[in-house]
Amino acid sequence: MAKIKKTNKRCRFNVNGESPRPAFVDYKNVELLRKMMSGHSKIQGRRRTGNSAVYQRAVAVAVKRARYMGLLPYVGE
């Protein structure tokens, strides 16, 4: 049986333990958004990314905007 390494995931948008408000994720930052998507271009969940609920919603909106603008694909390669 393989051992599962537990990691402490934190929201990558927190600065010094505080969440800047309002929650905004730039849709033009394609590198950051690709890290939060699977190989099939699906948005990964909160447990996988470690984001807080507020920022996970902001990431989803940013990914959808980037897809609409043609910066990200709708379907993986």
ChimeraX attribute file (.defattr): number of C-alpha atoms within 10 A of each C-alpha:
attribute: neighborCount
match mode: 1-to-1
recipient: residues
	/A:1	3
	/A:2	4
	/A:3	5
	/A:4	6
	/A:5	6
	/A:6	6
	/A:7	6
	/A:8	6
	/A:9	12
	/A:10	13
	/A:11	17
	/A:12	12
	/A:13	17
	/A:14	13
	/A:15	9
	/A:16	7
	/A:17	9
	/A:18	9
	/A:19	15
	/A:20	11
	/A:21	7
	/A:22	9
	/A:23	13
	/A:24	15
	/A:25	19
	/A:26	15
	/A:27	22
	/A:28	15
	/A:29	13
	/A:30	14
	/A:31	9
	/A:32	13
	/A:33	19
	/A:34	15
	/A:35	12
	/A:36	22
	/A:37	18
	/A:38	12
	/A:39	13
	/A:40	11
	/A:41	16
	/A:42	15
	/A:43	19
	/A:44	17
	/A:45	15
	/A:46	16
	/A:47	10
	/A:48	10
	/A:49	17
	/A:50	18
	/A:51	20
	/A:52	17
	/A:53	12
	/A:54	13
	/A:55	21
	/A:56	21
	/A:57	16
	/A:58	18
	/A:59	23
	/A:60	19
	/A:61	16
	/A:62	20
	/A:63	29
	/A:64	18
	/A:65	16
	/A:66	20
	/A:67	15
	/A:68	12
	/A:69	12
	/A:70	10
	/A:71	15
	/A:72	19
	/A:73	16
	/A:74	15
	/A:75	10
	/A:76	11
	/A:77	7
